[in-house]
């Protein structure tokens, strides 16, 4: 990748909007899976590039996600022990890229759930279930960072990639502090009306070309 834009020429930079981009990684990854996009640091960086407008000078990208779950659990039918062992090397790769900062929550294992309902014509097997994980702490970290940047007035505009309505109080706070809030919707994703209501601008972002 060539890296993210740092801004325009020195003569025009004073007229550009100082901007920070916040990405809810769980949301972006879910949309990438539906679009059959391979979720990699290169894809995330290219998508971030697409989120920035021509009148914006990007100061930083804050990426929020959870490291892979590591632990063991009993499979629901056989009761044999299954070991979850994730690889977080891609997170470290992303964190080392220009302008990127990674904020990590935690991934909680909530047990197993049926994939599409249990079969009626045969006994259930372990393969009929999928692990159920829940992100914890991500929306809180997004809210804290929005509040901090709003209070200090470091930026003029906050660009946000999320579908989580828990971010609305922080978005409202940013606007009350005089910042503009831009909501980026991933192509094909329906966003709650409440999120649109508390945004100044809404952008539909296309996936980058492979």
N, C-alpha and C positions, 0 to 999 in steps of 0.2 A: 504493500500500500504506500501511497505517496504521503500520507499524513493529512491531518485536518488543516483547514485554512486558519491562518493566524490573523487575517484581516486584509485591508486594502492598503493602498499607498499611504505614506506619511501625510500627504496633503489632504486626503479625504478621511483619515482614520478618526479625526475628532468629531465628524458628523455621523459616525456609525454607532449603532446601539451596542453597548457592552452587554454581552449575553452569556448566560450559563445554561447548559443543557443537562437535564436530569432524565435518566432512563430507568424505568422499572424493568429490570431484566427478566423477571418471571413472566410479565405480560408480553414483552418482545419475543421471548423464546417460544411461548405458546402460539403466537401468531406466525412465527417462522415455521414451526412444525406443521401448522395447518397449510401453509403455503409451500410446504416441501422444500424449504430453504435449509441448507446445512448451517447450523448455528455455530459460528466460529468468531474469533476476535476480528478477523478481516471483515466479515459480514457486519458485525456490530459497528466497527469504525466507519465503514462505507455508509451504513444507514444513518449514523450520526451526522456525517457530512451532508446527507440529503435533507436533514432537519434544519440546517442553518440557512437563513435568507441572505440575499445579497447586501442588505443594509445592516447586517449584524457582524460584530467582531467577537468571535468565540473566545472566552477566557478559560473555560474548563468544561469537561464532560464528567458528570458524576453518574457512575453506573452502580445500580443497586441490585444485589442478588444474594443468593445463599450458596455456600460451598456444598458440594455433594455430601449426602448423608453417609456416615461411616458407623457401622454397628451391626448387630445380629438380631434376628427375629425368627420365631417358629413359623414355618409355612402353615397356612390355614387348614389344609386337609391332611397332609402326611405328617405334620408336626416335626419335620426335620428342620435343622437349623440352617438358615440362609444368612450368608454374610454379605452385607452391603459394603462395597469398597469403591468409592468414587475417585475421580482424578481431577484435581483442581489446577492443573498446569495451565489450562486455558485462561483461568481467572488471573493468574500471575502474569501471563503473557499480556493480557488486556491492561492490567494495572501498570505495566512498564511502557505503555505507548504514550506518545506526546499528547498532553492536555488531559489525559484520562486519570481519574481517581476512582477507586472501587470502594464501595461501602457494603459491608457484609452483614446480613442478618443470620438467622439460624434456620435450619430445616428440621422440622419435627416429624417423626414417624408416627402416624396415627393408626396403624394396622393395615389390614388388607380389605379391599372392597371388590365386589364382582365386576367384571369387565362390562358385560351387557346383560346381566341377569343370569341366574344359575340355570343350567340345562335341565330339561324335564325328562329327557329320553335316556339319560345315563347318569351315573354317579358323578358328582363334581370332583374336579382335580385341582391341584395347585395352579395349573395354567389358566384356570377360569377366573383367577383373581389377580389383581394388580396392587402394588403397594400404594398406600395413600399418604402423601407428604403434605405438610402445611408450612408455608413461609411464616416466620415470626420476626418482627422487628424491622421489616423493610419499609412499610408505610410510615412508621414512626421516624425512621432516619430521613426519609424524604421530607417529611413535615418539618423536622428540626432544621435541616439545611435550607429549606425555603424561608423559614422564619429568620434564620441567621443572616442570609444574604439580603432579605428585605429590611431588617433592622439596621444593618450597616450601610445599606444603599451602595453596595459594591458594584452592582450591575443595574442596567436599565430594563432588561427584559429577561424573563425566565421562560425557557422552552421546555415543555414537559411531555414525556412519552409515558403514558399510563392509562389504565381504564379503571383505576381504583378510586371510588368516590370518597374513601377516607382521606384523600388529599384535598378535598374541597375546603376545609377550614384554613389550611395553609395557603391555598390559592387566594382565598378571600383576604387573608392578612396581607399577602404580597400586594394586592391591588390597592388596599387601603393605605399602604406605605408608599404608593405612587409608582410601583413597578408594573410593567405590562406582563401579562401571562399568556403564553402561546401554547395551545394544546395540539400536539401532533397525534393524528390518528393513523394507524397502520392500515394500508390499503385493504379494504374489504371488512374492516372491523367496525361494528356498531358501538358507539360510545354513548353512555348515559347522558340524557338531556341536561342533568344537573351539572355535569362537568363542562358542557358547552356554555351553560349560563354563566359560569364563573371564570370564563376565559375571555380575553380580549380578541384573540384571533384563533382560528382553527385551521390547521394544515393537514391535508391528506398526503401522506408520504408513501412513495412507491418503493418497492424493494430495489436495491442497486442491481445493475446488470452484472451477471456472473463474470 
